[in-house]
Amino acid sequence: MKLLLNSFVAFLLLISAQTCNNTSETPNTNTTEVNSERMEITGTIEQQGMTSYQYGTHTITTADDEYYALKSEAIELDDYLNEEVTIVAEKIEGYPLSGGPDYLLVLEVK
């Protein structure tokens, strides 16, 4: 009986040690993959409303009626609403989606 109990405990320890080694690291989803080429765009920043493409917090529209979806991890874009500004940004990889605009990570507002 003691042998059976010791064998069972050893089996449980072996199983628990094995599962501890199988932990996987979850990738950080808070980082944004960007194209390292910086671009400057001049236009008017507006609040993003309801869209079919559902990405970005703001948009910028140029004098040529080109528009881009924007987000920033460092700048409060609401401070520049309805103002004509020049932004320094990098294109976010994997966009556009669903017929939407290019998606830019704003690094600086001039």
N, C-alpha and C positions, 0 to 999 in steps of 0.2 A: 504494500500500500504506500509506504514511504517512497519507494522507487518511482511509483506511478505519479505521486504528487510532485516529486522533484523533477521528473521528466516534463510534466505539464508546466511547471513554473519556468523551466529552462526554455521550453517552446514559446511561452508568452514573451519572455525577455528577448528571444531571438526575433520574433515578429515585430515587437515594438522598436527594436534597434534598427531593423530593416526599413520600417516606415519613416523613421526619423531621417534616414539618408535620402529619401525620395522627395524631399521638399523642393519646390521650384520657386525661383524668384519671380515675382510678378513685375512686369515692366512698368516703368513710371509713365503714366498716361498724361501727366501734366506738362511734359515737354512737347514742344512743337518742332516738327522736322521742317526745316526751311532750306531753300536754295540759297547758297552763300552770296549770290550776286545781289548787291544792294541797288535799289532804284529810287529815283526821286520822281514824285508825281505831284503836280499842282492841281488843286481843285477844291470843291466845297464838301466838307464833311457833314453828313446827315446821319440821324439815328436810323438804325436798321428796323424796318417794320416787318410785317408778315411777308414771307417770301416762299417761293416753291423750293428753293435750294437749301434753306435753313442752316446757314453758317455765317459767322461774322456778327459783330455787335453794331457796326457802323458801316457806312459806304462813303466813298469819295467819288465825285463826278467831275470830270475834267471839262475844259471849254469845248472839246471835241465830242462831248456826250459819251465818252468812255466812262465806265464805272467799275469799281472794284469793291469787294467785300473786305472789311478791315477787322482786325482785332489787335489789342496791345496788351502785353503783360507788364508794361512799365509806365505807360502814359494813360492818363484819364482823358479819353477821346471826347467825353461830354463837354470838356472845357473848350472845345473848338467847334461846337455845333454851329452850323450855318455860316461858318467863316471860310474864306478862301485862304488856304494854307498850302505849304509844300511839305510833304511827308517824305521821310526816308524809310524804306520798307524792304522786306525780303519776301519773296513769293513762298507760300506754304506748299509743300509737296503734296501731290494727290488731288489737287483741285485744278480746274473747276469741276463741279458735280451738277448733275441734273440741269444742264443748260445754264447754270449760274455763272457769275463772273469769277475772275481770278481772285484768290484769297491771299491777303497780304498781312504780314506781321509788322506792325508799325513800331519802328525803333526810335524815331525822332520826329518832332513837328517843328518846322521853321516858320 
